[in-house]
């Protein structure tokens, strides 16, 4: 499908399914982004949603490629 989309003369849409906790990371990360993610993590733990952080880590850190 990717080959067909790239070979198409004009716009093309490719639907890709990913895990809901998959992070998309920019080439470089700013201080503000680190600060924002840290604040999210702290709020998640304080509000009792630490399991979301564990899920996030499993999906993004401990996967085999």
C-alpha positions in Angstrom: 0.0 0.0 0.0 2.8 2.4 0.8 4.4 1.7 -2.6 1.2 2.4 -4.3 0.6 5.6 -2.3 4.1 6.9 -3.1 3.8 6.0 -6.8 0.5 7.8 -7.1 0.6 11.1 -9.0 -1.1 13.4 -6.5 -2.3 13.2 -2.9 -2.7 9.9 -1.2 -4.0 8.8 2.2 -2.5 5.8 4.0 -4.3 4.6 7.1 -1.9 3.1 9.7 -3.0 1.5 12.9 -0.8 2.1 16.0 -1.1 1.5 19.7 -3.0 4.3 21.5 -0.1 5.0 23.7 2.5 5.2 20.9 4.5 8.4 21.2 5.5 10.5 18.2 8.8 12.2 19.0 10.2 15.1 17.1 13.9 15.1 16.1 14.8 17.3 19.0 12.9 17.8 22.3 12.7 21.2 23.9 12.8 22.0 27.6 9.1 23.0 27.5 8.2 19.6 26.1 10.1 17.8 28.8 8.5 20.0 31.4 5.0 19.3 30.0 5.5 15.6 29.9 6.9 15.6 33.5 3.9 17.5 34.7 1.6 15.0 32.9 3.4 12.1 34.6 3.2 13.8 38.0 -0.5 14.5 37.7 -1.2 11.0 36.5 0.6 9.5 39.6 -1.1 11.9 42.0 -4.6 11.2 40.6 -4.1 7.4 40.8 -3.5 6.8 37.1 0.0 5.5 37.4 -1.0 2.5 35.4 -1.3 4.7 32.4 2.5 5.6 32.8 3.3 1.9 33.1 1.3 1.2 29.9 3.1 4.1 28.2 6.5 2.7 29.2 5.6 -0.9 28.1 4.5 0.3 24.6 7.4 2.7 24.0 10.4 1.4 26.0 10.1 -2.3 26.3 9.0 -3.4 22.9 11.0 -5.7 20.6 11.4 -4.4 17.1 
